[in-house]
Amino acid sequence: MDSLDIVSVDNYTFVPKHRKQKTLRKSGGIGTFVRQDIMKYVTFLESESEFVQWLKISQILVGTDEDVYFGIVYIPPENSKYCNNNDLNMFYAELELYNNNNKYVAMMGDFNARTSNKLDVAISDERIFEALDLDFNFVNDGDA
């Protein structure tokens, strides 16, 4: 994607974070859809890392005692031309900063993690979706 692409879904606002172009062709980035009726409660935060898009959801919306921070993540595979230690270190530094300074921090996305014979999916915590007043069906036995 780049800044000329238009991504649209009815009743949602798309907020992109374009990757700095390291090639001549389009090469991705991160983006988040936010339902338009809650957009006034969502703030997108500045980040130096290309691997994460940070957003804050107001405690007013979620009914918590503090705001909730989300990191929307795409970490390129280790041997990819898009993966480098500087960006990875920046990501880790930002994660540590948000985690140390805030009570509610959630990370989601594609971490391109190798998990050997362990599950490569996280079991959903229904309390998060209840707090956000979302209705999802959950699979809690590890089956995908």
C-alpha positions in Angstrom: 0.0 0.0 0.0 0.9 3.6 -0.3 -0.8 6.9 0.5 -2.6 6.8 -2.9 -4.5 3.6 -2.1 -8.1 3.9 -0.8 -9.2 1.3 1.6 -12.9 1.5 2.5 -15.4 -0.5 4.5 -18.9 0.9 5.3 -19.2 2.4 8.8 -15.4 2.1 9.5 -12.5 4.4 9.3 -9.2 3.0 8.0 -6.1 4.4 9.5 -2.9 3.3 7.6 0.7 3.3 8.7 2.6 3.1 5.5 6.0 1.4 5.4 8.9 3.6 4.4 9.6 2.5 0.8 12.7 0.5 0.6 11.9 -0.9 -2.8 10.5 0.6 -6.0 7.1 -1.2 -5.7 4.5 -1.1 -3.0 5.4 -3.2 0.0 2.8 -3.1 2.7 2.5 -1.5 6.0 0.0 -1.7 8.9 -3.6 -0.5 9.0 -6.4 -0.5 11.5 -10.2 -0.3 10.9 -12.1 1.5 13.6 -15.9 1.6 13.8 -16.9 5.2 13.0 -19.3 5.5 16.0 -16.4 4.9 18.4 -13.7 6.8 16.5 -13.9 9.8 18.9 -12.7 7.5 21.7 -9.6 6.3 19.7 -6.3 8.1 19.4 -3.5 6.9 17.1 -0.1 7.5 18.6 3.2 8.4 17.0 5.7 5.6 16.7 9.3 5.5 15.4 9.0 1.7 14.8 7.7 0.5 11.4 6.6 -2.7 13.1 3.8 -1.4 15.2 0.8 1.0 15.0 -0.1 2.2 18.5 -3.6 3.3 19.5 -5.2 4.3 22.7 -8.9 3.7 23.5 -10.4 6.0 26.1 -11.3 4.5 29.4 -14.7 6.2 29.0 -15.5 3.8 26.1 -14.2 0.6 27.8 -15.2 1.3 31.4 -11.8 0.8 32.8 -9.9 2.9 35.4 -7.3 3.9 32.8 -7.1 4.1 29.0 -6.3 0.9 27.0 -3.4 0.8 24.7 -3.2 -1.5 21.6 -0.1 -2.3 19.5 -1.1 -3.5 16.0 2.0 -5.5 14.9 3.6 -6.8 11.8 7.1 -8.1 12.3 8.7 -9.3 9.0 10.2 -12.8 8.9 13.7 -12.9 10.3 15.4 -13.4 6.9 13.2 -10.9 5.1 14.8 -7.8 3.5 12.3 -5.7 5.6 13.5 -7.0 8.9 16.4 -5.2 10.6 17.7 -5.0 14.1 17.3 -1.2 14.4 13.5 -1.4 13.7 13.2 -4.5 15.9 15.0 -2.8 18.8 12.8 0.3 18.4 9.7 -1.9 18.6 11.0 -3.6 21.8 11.8 -0.2 23.3 8.3 1.2 22.6 6.7 -2.0 23.9 8.7 -1.7 27.1 7.8 2.0 27.4 4.0 1.4 27.0 4.0 -1.7 29.2 5.9 0.0 32.0 3.8 3.2 32.0 0.3 1.9 31.4 -2.0 -0.6 33.2 -3.7 -2.0 30.1 -1.6 -2.9 27.0 -2.6 -5.5 24.4 -0.6 -6.6 21.4 -2.1 -8.2 18.3 -1.1 -8.9 14.8 1.5 -10.9 12.9 4.6 -11.5 15.0 6.0 -14.1 12.6 7.0 -16.1 15.6 8.3 -19.7 15.3 6.6 -21.7 18.0 8.0 -25.2 17.3 5.4 -27.7 18.5 3.4 -25.2 20.6 0.2 -23.5 19.5 0.8 -20.5 17.3 -2.5 -18.9 18.3 -3.5 -17.2 21.5 -6.6 -18.3 23.4 -8.9 -15.3 23.5 -9.7 -13.6 26.8 -13.4 -13.0 26.7 -13.2 -10.2 29.2 -11.5 -7.9 26.7 -14.3 -8.3 24.2 -17.0 -7.9 26.9 -15.3 -4.7 28.0 -15.5 -3.5 24.4 -19.1 -4.7 24.1 -18.2 -7.0 21.3 -19.9 -10.3 20.5 -17.7 -13.1 19.3 -17.8 -16.9 19.5 -14.8 -18.2 21.3 -12.9 -21.5 20.9 -11.1 -22.1 24.2 -9.9 -25.6 23.8 -7.0 -24.7 21.5 -8.8 -25.9 18.3 -8.7 -23.4 15.5 
